[in-house]
Amino acid sequence: MTLPFAMTAPLRFAPLPLIEHATRLVFAQVVRQYPDLFDRLGEHADKRYAFVPTDLPLVFLIEPAARRISVHHKPHLPAADACMGGTFVLLLALLEGQLDGDAVFFSRSLTITGDMEAMLALRNALDDCNIDLPADIARMSGPFAPLVRRAASEIRTRALSGEAARWN
């Protein structure tokens, strides 16, 4: 369950401020679309959540209380209360609720360290929201929205089905 190198290469070589800016735009769109997402965390809203794609040299840190996301280069991991690691596609699929988090965890495709209770609260909050990244990204695309949504949906479908290796 990976994206082709041609799609991840920009994330490997682009300047970090550019990656962070794009990430913040998508994050802001998701927060606008699902305004009560972080309210569902309760006592865990003040925690810091790190997401570490095993196939990218980046780390994403979410601070729900501040409604903030930041991007960091590995191996400089930011301080976090809870940390989740897995392939980039796997992490995005879990964000959208496309996969069963328990099954993925027990298959050892996913690692979780730190505050397990906080990570479980985040997972439950995400499951309740039914996030649809292709639709959310399309909303940011103005007149290109139908095209962007179709392309992003196709990328998600292929990545989740394991077809990524045949894209190159």
Secondary structure as GFF3:
##gff-version 3
##sequence-region A 1 168
A	DSSP	alpha_helix	5	13	.	.	.	ID=ss1
A	DSSP	alpha_helix	16	33	.	.	.	ID=ss2
A	DSSP	three_ten_helix	38	44	.	.	.	ID=ss3
A	DSSP	beta_strand	49	53	.	.	.	ID=ss4
A	DSSP	beta_strand	58	63	.	.	.	ID=ss5
A	DSSP	three_ten_helix	64	66	.	.	.	ID=ss6
A	DSSP	beta_strand	68	73	.	.	.	ID=ss7
A	DSSP	beta_strand	82	86	.	.	.	ID=ss8
A	DSSP	alpha_helix	88	96	.	.	.	ID=ss9
A	DSSP	alpha_helix	101	106	.	.	.	ID=ss10
A	DSSP	beta_strand	111	114	.	.	.	ID=ss11
A	DSSP	alpha_helix	116	129	.	.	.	ID=ss12
A	DSSP	alpha_helix	133	139	.	.	.	ID=ss13
A	DSSP	three_ten_helix	142	144	.	.	.	ID=ss14
A	DSSP	alpha_helix	145	161	.	.	.	ID=ss15
A	DSSP	three_ten_helix	163	166	.	.	.	ID=ss16
###
